[in-house]
Amino acid sequence: MKKNTPKVPQKPAPPARAETRKGRQDDSNTALWRPPLQRHLTKDKKVHHITIRVRIFAGDIIHDFNAKFQPSKHLPAQAVCDVIAKREGLSDHAKTMFALWVVGRDLELQLRPNLNLFDFIPKWHVWMQKYTHLPECKTATHPTNRHWFVFRREALFSKTLERKVTEENAIKLFYGEAKHNVTSGRYPCTEEDVVTLAALQLQSATGDHDSSKHYTGYLTGENVLEQYIPAYMIKKLSRHDWEVAIFDEHLKFKGKSSAIAKLLWVISSTDSPYC
């Protein structure tokens, strides 16, 4: 369910977009969770610096980036996006394609650029109550209210514009996010879809099909196929049959560069009616 949050009088502007996810669990290790936005204090209890931990889908690698800021009562979402965009090598134009999101177990909110995180995060449990209606959300410290910051696609950035993107660093981020959505089961796919996406991933990572490199058993080793096929799909075919199908499809993408293969992956995955 996707909603635009209403304006709240005399309070910071609400997030630009809300998205509820009933019954879904964030893939982070909740047992090790700690608040992603923190003020670090000196011995005399003065703020020494601020850190914010943000998840980035950087192509085939998902990592958490810790950004550091000087002491302040105001940390706008845009300031965080600017630091990440610079780190990821995005141009001024490309960084407008992405935004900072707060992601919880059952709710995702895209933050307005000028929203002060120190005003918003203490009220996270209020937004959880508003959109999920879970009674346990009333207690701010309840595990249900655990959240993460994620740097990902701007909600209003259209598929039409996405297909025209030529900046490789932006394509890598779109690809990483889309790949996570498919492999986590968020974007349901058919077997045919999965084979095509796996072949494009293989093309992006290893180049053209080469029988001396892509030998029988190349994809069927321990935990290898799982990097290409969503876990819920694995048992639909034998590991050997998955490999044969992927290799056959891989041949069709001969000559495609890594960046083009990633862009085709994004286009193919977001063609799904579920996206």
Secondary structure, 3 states (H helix, E strand, C coil): CEECCCCCCCCCCCCCEEEECCCCCCCCCHHHCCCCEEEEECCCCCEEEEEEEEEEEECCEEEEEEEEECCCCCCEHHHHHHHHHHHCCCCCCHHHHEEEEEEECCEEEECCCCCEHHHHHHHHHHHHHHHHCCHHHHCCCCHHHCEEEEEEECCCCCHHHHCCCCCHHHHHHHHHHHHHHHHCCCCCCCHHHHHHHHHHHHHHHHCCCCCCCCCCCCCCCCCCHHHCCCCCCHHHCCHHHHHHHHHHHHHHHCCCCHHHHHHHHHHHHHCCCCC
